[in-house]
Amino acid sequence: MKNPIKLAILITTCYAIFIAPSSASAQQNDSITADQFLQQASISGINEVSMGNLGLKRAQDSKIKDYAQVILNDHMVINAEIKALAKRKNIKLPDSMSIPINSMQTRVDTALSSPSVKQADTSTNKTIVADSVEANFDSGYMQMMIKDHQKAIDLFTQGSQNKDPDIQTFCLKYLPVLKRHLDDAASISKEMPLKK
């Protein structure tokens, strides 16, 4: 009985001496560097521009089209500032051609071009796209916007704590814009029940 108790004490002591301090220092060093921030913000911004274009192209609801236009406009401005800031700091950003396409865009474009999704309506000579693709696009798009902007807000919040004052200023300037995008997406999403 005494051996298991001694073993438990030994494990607890080792944890307190060796593991706990290193995990505390890992939390302190968990800040994002200027390079990491600008690279991740660039990827996020490029994806948002793509999603803005996708929303303009595929959304059925006019509110969502308007939202997509705001996303496109705002993120083009943010992306231009990211590029300028990276250039001033000699930080190489990822090439937009090397960034993976957003999975939602891939799913929608693939589904809409698939011959199995389209059915011919012989009475009107029209092609009907299956409801599961376009009918649910608006709702899925807004859910994607919510997730994307939650991630962007987390990234910009980390960036706002960076030691580099230019990164801090940039993040603090655009955090309210990203929060507005998130709030608008959540509001529109509540009005857009999933269609069946």
N, C-alpha and C positions, 0 to 999 in steps of 0.2 A: 504494500500500500504506500510506503514512503517513497519508493522509486518513482511512481507516476507523479506524485506531488513535486518531487525534486525536479523531474523532467519539465513539468509545467512551469515551475519557477524559472528554470534555466531558459526555456523558450521565451517567456515573458521578458526576462532580463535582456536577452539577445535582441529581441524586437525593439525594446526601449533604447538600447545603446546603438544598434546598427541600422535598423530599418526605419524607424520613426523619424530620425533626423534627416535621412536622405529623402524621404517622401515630403517632408516639410520644405526642404531646399528645392525639390522638384516643383513644388507649387509656386515658390517664389520665382523660379526661373521659367515659369510657364508662359511668360510674356512673348509676344510675337515680335520678330525683328521687322525692320522697315522693309527689307527685301521680301520677306514672307508675306507681309501685309499687302504690299503693292502687287505682288504676283497673284495672290488669292483674290484680291479685290478686282484685278483685271479680268481674271477668269469669270468671276461672278458677274461683272458688268457686261462682258461680252455675251454671256448666257442670257442676261436680262434683255439686252437689245434683241437677241434672237427670239426670246419669248414675247417681246412686244410686237415684233413683226408677225409671229405666229398668231397672236391674239387678234391682230388686225385682219389677218387673212382668214382665220377659221371661226372666230366667235360669231354667234348668232344674235346675241343681245347687244343693243346699242350701248348700254352702260359699260359692258365689258370691252367693247371696241374703244370707247372713250378712255377707259382705264389703261388699255394696252397702248394707246397713243401717248398717255402721260408717262408710262413706264419707258417707252421708247425714247421720248424727248429727254426725260430726266437722266436716264442712264447714258445717253450719248454725251451729255454735258459732263457727267461724273467720269465717264471713260476718258474724255479729252483731258480732264484735270489729272487723272491717274497717269496718263502717258506723259504729260508735261512734268509732273512731279518725279516720275521715274527717270526721265531724261536729265533733270537737274541733279539727281542723286546718282547718276550712272548705274541705274539698276535695269537689268535686262528683263523685259516682260515676255511672257509666253506669246508665241505667234498664234494669232487667232485661228489659223488653219490647223494647228495642232491640238486645239481644245476640242474635246469630245462634244458631239451634238447632244443637246438635252434629250433625255429619254422620251419625254412627252412628244416632242417634235418628231422623233423617229417613229414612235408608235402611231401617231395620227397620220403622217405622210405615208407610211407603209400600209396602214389599214385602208386609207382612201384609194390607194393605187392598186390594191389587191383585187383581182377579178372575182374572187369569192365573196367580196363584200358588196359588190354592185349587182343589182338585179334589174333586168329590163322590164319596164311597164309597157307591154305591147299596146294597151289601149290608148296611151298618150304619147308613145315614142320617147319617153323620158327614162333616164337612168336614175334609179332610186338607191341612195346610199343607206346602208343598214343603220337603224336607229342607234345601235350600241356605239357607233363611232361619233357621229356629229351631235346627236341629241345630248350626250353627256359631256361634250367637249367643254362647254362653258363652266360647268361645275368643276370638272377636273382641272381646268386651267386656273380657276381661282384658288383651288386647294394648293396647286403648285406654287402660285404666287405667294401664298401665305407661308409655305415652307421655305421658299427661297429667301423671302425677306426676313424671316426669323433668323436664318443662317447669316444673312448679310448684316443684320443688326448685331449679332454676336461677334462677327468679325470686326466691325467698325467700333464696337465697344472695346474690344481688345486693343485695336489700333489707337484708340483715344488715350490709352494708358502707356503708349510707347514713349520712350525717352526722347525721341526725335520730335521737336516742336512742330515741324512742318506736317508730320504724320498726324500728330494730335489735332492740330488746327483743321486739317482736311477732314478727319473723322468727325470732329465735333460740328463741322459745317454741314455734313451730309447725314448724320444720324437722324435729325428731325425729318428729313426727306424720306428716308427709308422707313421710319416709324409711321409716317403719313401713308406711304404705300401699303404697309401692313394693315393699318387701320381701315383704309379704303377697301382692301381686298377682303378683310373679315366682314365688313359691312355689306359689300356686294354679295359675298358668299352666303350670308344669311338669307338674302332675298332670292337666291338661286337654288331651289331644292333640286336634288338629283332626279333627272327624268328617267323614266323606265320605258 
